[in-house]
Every structure is written in C-alpha cells, then in structure tokens.
Amino acid sequence: MYKVISSIKIRAMLKINLPPGSLPPNAEKLRSEVRDFLAKHLSDYSSAARAKSWAGSDPAFSELLGQQGWIGMTWPSKYGGAERSALERYVVLEEMLAAGAPVAAHWIADRQSGPLLLNFGTEKQRQKILPAICRGHSYFCIGMSEPNSGSDLASIRTKGVKTKNGWQINGSKLWTSKAHIAHYMIALVRTAPPNPKNRHAGLSQFIIDMKRPGITIRPIRNIAGDDMFNEVFFEDLVVPNDMLVGREGEGWSQVTAELALERSGPERYLSSYQLLYELVSELSINPKERNAIGVGRLVAHLATLRQMSMAVAVILEDGRSPELEAAFVKEAGVAFEQGIPSVAHDLVGRSILLGAGNFDQVMAYVTQAARSFSLRGGTREIVRGIIARGLGLR
Ligand SMILES: Cc1cc2nc3c(=O)[nH]c(=O)nc-3n(C[C@H](O)[C@H](O)[C@H](O)COP(=O)(O)OP(=O)(O)OC[C@H]3O[C@@H](n4cnc5c(N)ncnc54)[C@H](O)[C@@H]3O)c2cc1C
C-alpha cells in the first residue's frame, strides 16, 4: 500500500517542472541599469517607505518607469511595449522589489490587466488602453472579490444586464486594492443567472472606467494603517458594449488565466525583503554565530525560491500558462515571506516594535502587513487545493 501511494505522489510531483537556470547576459546588463536608476531616484527614500514593498505607490515614479520602457516591457511595440523578454522583465521586477520601490500604481496593469487585454481584448481596447499603461499613466484595479464571495469566486452576485445603451451593472466589490487611484477596473460580473449544473458559466469581464457615474468607492484601512483597499459600489452603472472583455459568459476561463499571472511573480516571496535587509544590518552590530546560521537559512531559502520563481518566468517566456507552477511558488514564497518577522524576533532577541530605528519601524510594519500575504491572490487553502488538483491528487 505504502509503495502504491508513494509512486502516485512521485508521479504527481513530476508534473511540476521548475528547472534551475541562469539569466542571459542581456538581462544581467539591464540589472546594472536598473540599480543605477534606483540609486538615483530613490536615494532619499526611507526604510519605512521601502517596507511597503509593492503596496507603496507614487504616480511620478510610475511615469519615470514608463519613460524607461519598464512597464509593459514584453508587449508589442505597436501598443507602446518594449518587446523585451520575460526574463528581462523579471530582472526589473526583482530590482524594484529589492529596493522597495513605489510601484503599486501601475503594478496590476503591468502584471495582469494589460496581458489580459493582449490575450482577450479587442484591437480597439488594446489601442486605447495599452499605450497609456506603458507610459505609466493608466492604472487598473481587480474587481473579483465581493462580500461573501472571496474564495468561492463563482458565487459572485454583481449583475450585468444588457440594455439598449450598454450593460447596466449593479452590485459591489470588496478588498479592491488601489481602486481609489485606478483609472479602470477589470470586473467579473454575472451576466446570466446561476446555473447549478455549471457554476462557472454566465460570468463575464468588463473594463470599467472608474470615472463613470454610478460608482462609489469607500476606503478600508488595514491593520497597518494603510488605505490600501476599498469597497466599490455600482448603482445602475452603464458600461458601453465595447468594454466587454473577450466573450460574454466566458469570464471564468479568462479569470483563471489572469490569476495565474497574479500568482506568478517575484512579489510572492520578496514582500518582506526590506525586513531581511534591516535584520542583517541590525545583527551586524554585534555578530554571533547563532545569528549567522539563522540569516544563512533565510538566504538559502530565498535563493531557492528565486530559482523557482525565475523558472516560472521561463514558462511565461515560452508562451505557456504557469498555473500549477505559479500556485506552487506562491505557496512556498508566501510561507517564507510571512515567516521572516518571527525569525527576526527570535534572532534579535529583545523587545521590539517600540524603537524608532529603521529595523524597529520596518519590523513593526512587516509584522502587521504579513498577515495579509497568504490571503491576497487566493488564500493558502485555495492555492493548496489548486496544487493538489494540478497534481491529480484531488
Ligand atoms: C491585501 C489584500 C489585497 C486584496 N486585493 C484584492 C483585489 O485587488 N481585488 C480583489 O478582487 N480581491 C482582493 N483581495 C481579496 C482576496 O482575494 C480575498 O480576501 C481572498 O480571496 C479570500 O476571500 P475572503 O476574504 O472572502 O475569505 P473566505 O473565502 O471567506 O475565506 C475565509 C477562510 O476560509 C478558508 N476557506 C474558504 N473556502 C475554503 C475551502 N473550500 N476549503 C478550505 N478552506 C477554505 C480560506 O482559506 C480562509 O482561510 C485582497 C485581499 C487582501 C488581503
């Protein structure tokens, strides 16, 4: 019996393919350019601000990145993209995250809304929207979760009804990151009544211009004091017909592809990087072998995750969907980044959260923010379920 179970598990694990690799020379050359850029433009950026990682935003900084050609980097030049490789994009993301650069304004548009439009959008939608994203002028938010519909996304109740003027939308979205600064939302909406035989049918995606009448945005302050996400209400909002993304009723498969992009990047293991940096500085004041071992463990873990995450970028480069691999790296990455505060607490070994130094400030922030890391982009249980299904174990 044991042998049978083991062989099933081994065969299942073989479905995850994350071969180690190295970055091509052009990507490493780009790394020094990005580092010089960051040293110049973020020279007076505080540790506390860097600790916000990819949740911190600054429209002027997004515009500067647009000028560098570092937003929409892999997209066709006819839409404003730079036609560079997924691995070059990986280097830019990695350096931005390591520096704690304020990238949140354009992050969602660059990571998933733009690619969604490249995959499923109309030519008119692409021409209208993608160049402004690449310039760092157009930001997106994700309208998936609703009250009582988070993990069970197929149960959403926001409704779209076809009228002679377009789609009339009523309902609400919840936990919508950066909706208060976004120009557009990609919203998942029920456009046909629920079908008990196929829960994923009857859902459609729309591009919603956040300036249209019928939209109310209410901020929700998180535990760390950030106005990061929002509730968004739609009351008789009218969305023009040409703002439907892809095909009516096929929103579920589009959303699944989008979620693979949402889970695939280095932001899923580098969110606590500033704390690791400050921890090393703090421990360097009075070096001890025990601390070196603790930090060594973290760095070895980080290096392994980096290899796995880069392998996901290779899958994207090859034009394949990284659904299973991205879920796997997200789960392992989130466990790592969420665990750094308790390792730091153990190694520093004094009362923390009360001091005014860089380490204390960053520790206080990351300890609180880390709670959310295993919720955003799909909870731990849901992501583990996806991995189990992908491996044929469920
Ligand atoms: C920082 C942050 C930013 C976010 N930004 C966005 C955004 O921009 N746009 C957006 O649409 N959403 C966003 N979300 C929402 C996020 O996607 C949801 O919080 C998440 O999907 C969980 O949904 P929920 O909060 O309704 O919790 P629930 O789905 O109610 O889950 C509660 C608990 O039950 C567990 N659970 C639920 N179902 C199962 C199951 N079948 N099996 C086992 N366990 C289960 C979950 O794992 C979780 O632990 C954000 C969340 C956070 C924390």
The ligand as an ORCA input file, in Angstrom:
! r2SCAN-3c Opt
* xyz 0 1
  C      -4.080     42.764      0.881
  C      -5.225     42.198      0.077
  C      -5.484     42.731     -1.166
  C      -6.558     42.234     -1.916
  N      -6.809     42.814     -3.133
  C      -7.856     42.364     -3.861
  C      -8.168     42.994     -5.109
  O      -7.497     43.933     -5.534
  N      -9.232     42.544     -5.803
  C      -9.998     41.503     -5.366
  O     -10.926     41.129     -6.077
  N      -9.742     40.901     -4.176
  C      -8.695     41.321     -3.412
  N      -8.416     40.731     -2.201
  C      -9.334     39.714     -1.685
  C      -8.771     38.309     -1.644
  O      -8.672     37.773     -2.919
  C      -9.722     37.530     -0.735
  O      -9.583     38.048      0.574
  C      -9.437     36.080     -0.742
  O      -9.716     35.512     -1.989
  C     -10.257     35.335      0.345
  O     -11.594     35.637      0.266
  P     -12.409     36.097      1.563
  O     -11.695     37.261      2.174
  O     -13.838     36.285      1.168
  O     -12.271     34.895      2.591
  P     -13.082     33.487      2.566
  O     -13.170     32.994      1.164
  O     -14.333     33.687      3.326
  O     -12.100     32.568      3.373
  C     -12.001     32.590      4.796
  C     -11.140     31.418      5.225
  O     -11.776     30.173      4.835
  C     -10.900     29.386      4.041
  N     -11.661     28.693      3.004
  C     -12.575     29.230      2.152
  N     -13.038     28.278      1.312
  C     -12.372     27.135      1.590
  C     -12.373     25.819      1.041
  N     -13.162     25.496      0.012
  N     -11.543     24.897      1.580
  C     -10.734     25.188      2.634
  N     -10.689     26.438      3.198
  C     -11.484     27.399      2.685
  C      -9.941     30.380      3.418
  O      -8.729     29.761      3.046
  C      -9.774     31.397      4.537
  O      -8.795     30.951      5.459
  C      -7.370     41.193     -1.420
  C      -7.096     40.662     -0.145
  C      -6.051     41.158      0.597
  C      -5.788     40.572      1.951
*
